[in-house]
Amino acid sequence: MCMGIPMQIREINGFGARCEAKGVERNVSLLMLDLAELAVGDFVVVHLGHAIERISAERAADAWSVYDEILAAEAHPPGAPG
């Protein structure tokens, strides 16, 4: 399964951006989006190094809440010792 990761734009350089999520920064292509509608501080969904959708801060937080639950469940599966 492939999932897009919500990231916040920290810097825009032409058709690329430096984005951050949970302390991890990545260079991201903005070629699939309208640059005129993007600004530093906006949230985007990143998939395979490309921003594919602009989203609200609330939607980004909701997605990370779900991802955090998935990661926690993987770290402590039901019935596992500890």
CNS distance restraints for C-alpha pairs under 8 A (distance, minus, plus):
assign (resid   3 and name CA) (resid  47 and name CA) 6.86 0.50 0.50
assign (resid   4 and name CA) (resid  45 and name CA) 5.47 0.50 0.50
assign (resid   4 and name CA) (resid  46 and name CA) 5.16 0.50 0.50
assign (resid   4 and name CA) (resid  47 and name CA) 4.64 0.50 0.50
assign (resid   5 and name CA) (resid  45 and name CA) 5.29 0.50 0.50
assign (resid   5 and name CA) (resid  46 and name CA) 5.07 0.50 0.50
assign (resid   5 and name CA) (resid  47 and name CA) 6.56 0.50 0.50
assign (resid   6 and name CA) (resid  21 and name CA) 7.01 0.50 0.50
assign (resid   6 and name CA) (resid  43 and name CA) 6.53 0.50 0.50
assign (resid   6 and name CA) (resid  44 and name CA) 5.59 0.50 0.50
assign (resid   6 and name CA) (resid  45 and name CA) 4.42 0.50 0.50
assign (resid   6 and name CA) (resid  46 and name CA) 6.16 0.50 0.50
assign (resid   6 and name CA) (resid  60 and name CA) 5.35 0.50 0.50
assign (resid   6 and name CA) (resid  63 and name CA) 7.25 0.50 0.50
assign (resid   6 and name CA) (resid  64 and name CA) 7.46 0.50 0.50
assign (resid   7 and name CA) (resid  19 and name CA) 5.78 0.50 0.50
assign (resid   7 and name CA) (resid  20 and name CA) 5.28 0.50 0.50
assign (resid   7 and name CA) (resid  21 and name CA) 4.88 0.50 0.50
assign (resid   7 and name CA) (resid  43 and name CA) 5.53 0.50 0.50
assign (resid   7 and name CA) (resid  44 and name CA) 5.51 0.50 0.50
assign (resid   7 and name CA) (resid  45 and name CA) 6.25 0.50 0.50
assign (resid   7 and name CA) (resid  46 and name CA) 6.75 0.50 0.50
assign (resid   7 and name CA) (resid  60 and name CA) 7.55 0.50 0.50
assign (resid   8 and name CA) (resid  19 and name CA) 5.28 0.50 0.50
assign (resid   8 and name CA) (resid  20 and name CA) 5.25 0.50 0.50
assign (resid   8 and name CA) (resid  21 and name CA) 6.44 0.50 0.50
assign (resid   8 and name CA) (resid  40 and name CA) 7.88 0.50 0.50
assign (resid   8 and name CA) (resid  41 and name CA) 5.90 0.50 0.50
assign (resid   8 and name CA) (resid  42 and name CA) 5.69 0.50 0.50
assign (resid   8 and name CA) (resid  43 and name CA) 4.36 0.50 0.50
assign (resid   8 and name CA) (resid  44 and name CA) 6.33 0.50 0.50
assign (resid   9 and name CA) (resid  17 and name CA) 6.49 0.50 0.50
assign (resid   9 and name CA) (resid  18 and name CA) 6.08 0.50 0.50
assign (resid   9 and name CA) (resid  19 and name CA) 4.40 0.50 0.50
assign (resid   9 and name CA) (resid  20 and name CA) 6.57 0.50 0.50
assign (resid   9 and name CA) (resid  39 and name CA) 7.32 0.50 0.50
assign (resid   9 and name CA) (resid  40 and name CA) 5.15 0.50 0.50
assign (resid   9 and name CA) (resid  41 and name CA) 5.22 0.50 0.50
assign (resid   9 and name CA) (resid  42 and name CA) 5.57 0.50 0.50
assign (resid   9 and name CA) (resid  43 and name CA) 6.17 0.50 0.50
assign (resid   9 and name CA) (resid  44 and name CA) 7.36 0.50 0.50
assign (resid  10 and name CA) (resid  17 and name CA) 7.25 0.50 0.50
assign (resid  10 and name CA) (resid  18 and name CA) 5.53 0.50 0.50
assign (resid  10 and name CA) (resid  19 and name CA) 5.31 0.50 0.50
assign (resid  10 and name CA) (resid  20 and name CA) 6.72 0.50 0.50
assign (resid  10 and name CA) (resid  40 and name CA) 5.42 0.50 0.50
assign (resid  10 and name CA) (resid  41 and name CA) 6.11 0.50 0.50
assign (resid  11 and name CA) (resid  17 and name CA) 5.44 0.50 0.50
assign (resid  11 and name CA) (resid  18 and name CA) 5.08 0.50 0.50
assign (resid  11 and name CA) (resid  19 and name CA) 7.06 0.50 0.50
assign (resid  11 and name CA) (resid  40 and name CA) 5.76 0.50 0.50
assign (resid  12 and name CA) (resid  16 and name CA) 5.99 0.50 0.50
assign (resid  12 and name CA) (resid  17 and name CA) 4.28 0.50 0.50
assign (resid  12 and name CA) (resid  18 and name CA) 6.49 0.50 0.50
assign (resid  12 and name CA) (resid  39 and name CA) 7.53 0.50 0.50
assign (resid  12 and name CA) (resid  40 and name CA) 6.72 0.50 0.50
assign (resid  13 and name CA) (resid  17 and name CA) 5.65 0.50 0.50
assign (resid  15 and name CA) (resid  29 and name CA) 6.18 0.50 0.50
assign (resid  15 and name CA) (resid  30 and name CA) 5.17 0.50 0.50
assign (resid  15 and name CA) (resid  31 and name CA) 5.83 0.50 0.50
assign (resid  15 and name CA) (resid  35 and name CA) 7.54 0.50 0.50
assign (resid  16 and name CA) (resid  27 and name CA) 6.89 0.50 0.50
assign (resid  16 and name CA) (resid  28 and name CA) 5.58 0.50 0.50
assign (resid  16 and name CA) (resid  29 and name CA) 4.52 0.50 0.50
assign (resid  16 and name CA) (resid  30 and name CA) 5.20 0.50 0.50
assign (resid  16 and name CA) (resid  31 and name CA) 7.55 0.50 0.50
assign (resid  17 and name CA) (resid  27 and name CA) 5.72 0.50 0.50
assign (resid  17 and name CA) (resid  28 and name CA) 5.20 0.50 0.50
assign (resid  17 and name CA) (resid  29 and name CA) 6.44 0.50 0.50
assign (resid  17 and name CA) (resid  30 and name CA) 6.83 0.50 0.50
assign (resid  18 and name CA) (resid  25 and name CA) 6.66 0.50 0.50
assign (resid  18 and name CA) (resid  26 and name CA) 5.72 0.50 0.50
assign (resid  18 and name CA) (resid  27 and name CA) 4.66 0.50 0.50
assign (resid  18 and name CA) (resid  28 and name CA) 6.17 0.50 0.50
assign (resid  19 and name CA) (resid  25 and name CA) 5.46 0.50 0.50
assign (resid  19 and name CA) (resid  26 and name CA) 5.40 0.50 0.50
assign (resid  19 and name CA) (resid  27 and name CA) 6.31 0.50 0.50
assign (resid  19 and name CA) (resid  28 and name CA) 6.68 0.50 0.50
assign (resid  20 and name CA) (resid  24 and name CA) 5.43 0.50 0.50
assign (resid  20 and name CA) (resid  25 and name CA) 4.32 0.50 0.50
assign (resid  20 and name CA) (resid  26 and name CA) 6.45 0.50 0.50
assign (resid  21 and name CA) (resid  25 and name CA) 6.62 0.50 0.50
assign (resid  27 and name CA) (resid  49 and name CA) 7.26 0.50 0.50
assign (resid  28 and name CA) (resid  46 and name CA) 7.43 0.50 0.50
assign (resid  28 and name CA) (resid  49 and name CA) 5.10 0.50 0.50
assign (resid  28 and name CA) (resid  50 and name CA) 5.41 0.50 0.50
assign (resid  28 and name CA) (resid  51 and name CA) 6.40 0.50 0.50
assign (resid  29 and name CA) (resid  49 and name CA) 6.22 0.50 0.50
assign (resid  29 and name CA) (resid  50 and name CA) 4.68 0.50 0.50
assign (resid  29 and name CA) (resid  51 and name CA) 6.09 0.50 0.50
assign (resid  30 and name CA) (resid  34 and name CA) 7.89 0.50 0.50
assign (resid  30 and name CA) (resid  35 and name CA) 7.09 0.50 0.50
assign (resid  30 and name CA) (resid  50 and name CA) 6.27 0.50 0.50
assign (resid  30 and name CA) (resid  51 and name CA) 5.48 0.50 0.50
assign (resid  30 and name CA) (resid  52 and name CA) 7.85 0.50 0.50
assign (resid  31 and name CA) (resid  35 and name CA) 7.93 0.50 0.50
assign (resid  31 and name CA) (resid  50 and name CA) 7.54 0.50 0.50
assign (resid  31 and name CA) (resid  51 and name CA) 7.76 0.50 0.50
assign (resid  32 and name CA) (resid  50 and name CA) 7.22 0.50 0.50
assign (resid  32 and name CA) (resid  51 and name CA) 6.67 0.50 0.50
assign (resid  32 and name CA) (resid  52 and name CA) 5.98 0.50 0.50
assign (resid  33 and name CA) (resid  51 and name CA) 7.04 0.50 0.50
assign (resid  33 and name CA) (resid  52 and name CA) 6.57 0.50 0.50
assign (resid  33 and name CA) (resid  53 and name CA) 6.97 0.50 0.50
assign (resid  33 and name CA) (resid  54 and name CA) 7.96 0.50 0.50
assign (resid  34 and name CA) (resid  38 and name CA) 7.11 0.50 0.50
assign (resid  38 and name CA) (resid  42 and name CA) 6.59 0.50 0.50
assign (resid  38 and name CA) (resid  54 and name CA) 7.81 0.50 0.50
assign (resid  42 and name CA) (resid  54 and name CA) 7.34 0.50 0.50
assign (resid  42 and name CA) (resid  55 and name CA) 7.65 0.50 0.50
assign (resid  42 and name CA) (resid  56 and name CA) 7.58 0.50 0.50
assign (resid  42 and name CA) (resid  57 and name CA) 7.65 0.50 0.50
assign (resid  43 and name CA) (resid  54 and name CA) 5.93 0.50 0.50
assign (resid  43 and name CA) (resid  55 and name CA) 5.47 0.50 0.50
assign (resid  43 and name CA) (resid  56 and name CA) 6.24 0.50 0.50
assign (resid  43 and name CA) (resid  57 and name CA) 6.21 0.50 0.50
assign (resid  43 and name CA) (resid  60 and name CA) 6.92 0.50 0.50
assign (resid  44 and name CA) (resid  51 and name CA) 5.89 0.50 0.50
assign (resid  44 and name CA) (resid  52 and name CA) 7.06 0.50 0.50
assign (resid  44 and name CA) (resid  53 and name CA) 5.47 0.50 0.50
assign (resid  44 and name CA) (resid  54 and name CA) 4.35 0.50 0.50
assign (resid  44 and name CA) (resid  55 and name CA) 5.51 0.50 0.50
assign (resid  45 and name CA) (resid  51 and name CA) 5.56 0.50 0.50
assign (resid  45 and name CA) (resid  52 and name CA) 5.73 0.50 0.50
assign (resid  45 and name CA) (resid  53 and name CA) 5.28 0.50 0.50
assign (resid  45 and name CA) (resid  54 and name CA) 6.47 0.50 0.50
assign (resid  45 and name CA) (resid  55 and name CA) 7.04 0.50 0.50
assign (resid  46 and name CA) (resid  50 and name CA) 5.35 0.50 0.50
assign (resid  46 and name CA) (resid  51 and name CA) 4.40 0.50 0.50
assign (resid  46 and name CA) (resid  52 and name CA) 6.02 0.50 0.50
assign (resid  46 and name CA) (resid  53 and name CA) 7.68 0.50 0.50
assign (resid  47 and name CA) (resid  51 and name CA) 6.44 0.50 0.50
assign (resid  47 and name CA) (resid  52 and name CA) 6.77 0.50 0.50
assign (resid  55 and name CA) (resid  59 and name CA) 6.33 0.50 0.50
assign (resid  55 and name CA) (resid  60 and name CA) 6.77 0.50 0.50
assign (resid  56 and name CA) (resid  60 and name CA) 6.34 0.50 0.50
assign (resid  57 and name CA) (resid  61 and name CA) 6.18 0.50 0.50
assign (resid  58 and name CA) (resid  62 and name CA) 6.14 0.50 0.50
assign (resid  59 and name CA) (resid  63 and name CA) 6.18 0.50 0.50
assign (resid  60 and name CA) (resid  64 and name CA) 6.27 0.50 0.50
assign (resid  61 and name CA) (resid  65 and name CA) 6.15 0.50 0.50
assign (resid  62 and name CA) (resid  66 and name CA) 6.54 0.50 0.50
assign (resid  63 and name CA) (resid  67 and name CA) 6.24 0.50 0.50
assign (resid  64 and name CA) (resid  68 and name CA) 5.91 0.50 0.50
assign (resid  65 and name CA) (resid  69 and name CA) 6.37 0.50 0.50
assign (resid  66 and name CA) (resid  70 and name CA) 6.36 0.50 0.50
assign (resid  67 and name CA) (resid  71 and name CA) 6.20 0.50 0.50
assign (resid  68 and name CA) (resid  72 and name CA) 6.08 0.50 0.50
assign (resid  69 and name CA) (resid  73 and name CA) 6.14 0.50 0.50
assign (resid  70 and name CA) (resid  74 and name CA) 6.25 0.50 0.50
assign (resid  71 and name CA) (resid  75 and name CA) 6.22 0.50 0.50
assign (resid  72 and name CA) (resid  76 and name CA) 6.21 0.50 0.50
assign (resid  73 and name CA) (resid  77 and name CA) 5.34 0.50 0.50
assign (resid  73 and name CA) (resid  78 and name CA) 7.75 0.50 0.50
assign (resid  76 and name CA) (resid  80 and name CA) 6.67 0.50 0.50
assign (resid  76 and name CA) (resid  82 and name CA) 7.94 0.50 0.50
